[in-house]
Amino acid sequence: MIRNTLNSKQKSFLRSMGVALEPVVNIGQEGVTPTVVESAKEVIKKRELIKVRVQKNAPGEPKDVLNMLTERVDADLVQVIGRNGLLFKRNFDKPRVELP
């Protein structure tokens, strides 16, 4: 089950922030492995908003792969453009992103 706790104004705000981000998690031919999930969890805990890149040799459609990662990280999938996805998960201990 994909979380959808963001309204359209918040998603728009996060998308504008995501333009400047570089992908910090890459999903390759192995797909969404436990290592990829752990890496994404660590990075998203620190940054709250991350960009994920699905490589051309990854199994499945990019949107399906990103949905799977989103579920396993327990985050919100803000946007998918081509092979890039933007994931957001609030860190209540040390928030870095102030949503509108």
N, C-alpha and C positions, 0 to 999 in steps of 0.2 A: 504494500500500500504506500503510495507516494504522498508525502505530506504536502499540503498546500496551505500554509499558514500565512502567506503573504498576500496583501491586496495588490491591485494593479498599480497604485501609486508607489508602493514600496518596491515592486518588481522593476518599474521604470527607473527608479532611483538607483537600484543595484546594477541594472544594465548599463547605466551611464558610468558608474564606477568601474565596471568590468571591462570597458573599452581599453583602458590603459594597462590592464593586467596581462602578464605573460602566463602561459600554461605552466603550472607547477607540478601537475600529475599527468603522466602519459600512460595510456593504456595500449599495450602492444599485442603481439600475436597470442600471448597467453590469456588475454582477456582480463576479466576482473578477478584477479587472484587475491588471496588473503593479504599478501604483501602490499598490493596496490591499495586495498581497503585500509590497512593500518597506516600507510603513508598518507592517504587522503585524510584520515581521521586526525592525525597529528597536525597536519598543515592547516586544516580547516578550524581546528581548535585555537590555533594561534592567530589566524588571519580572519576568520569568519566567512570571507568571500574568496573563493578560489576559481581559477579557470582550469579546466581539464581538457586534454587533447586526446582524441581517439585516433590512433595511427591507422594507416590504410590496410595494414595486415592484421588488424584486430578482427576477431570473429564476430559476425552479426552486424546489424545496422547501428550506426553511431548513437542514434536516439535510444535504442533498446539497451545498449551497453551503458550509456549515461544514466538511464533510469535504474538499472541494476545497481550501479555504484551509489546512486543517490539513496536508494533503499538501504543498502548495507551500511552507509555512513550515517543514516538517519538525518538527512539534510533536505533542503528545498532545492529543486532544480529550477533556477530562475530563467534560463534561456538556453536554447540549442541553436547554434548557427553552423551549418556544415558539420565539421568534425569536432567543433569546440563546444563545451558546455560550461555554464556558470553555476556553481553550487554555493549555497549560503546556509550557514548554521550558526545561530546565535550562541555566543559564549557568555553566559550570565555572570561568570566570575570576573572576567576582564573584557567587557565589551569594547570593540574597536570601531564598529559601524553604528552610527546613530540613524535609525530609520525614521522617515517622516511620519 
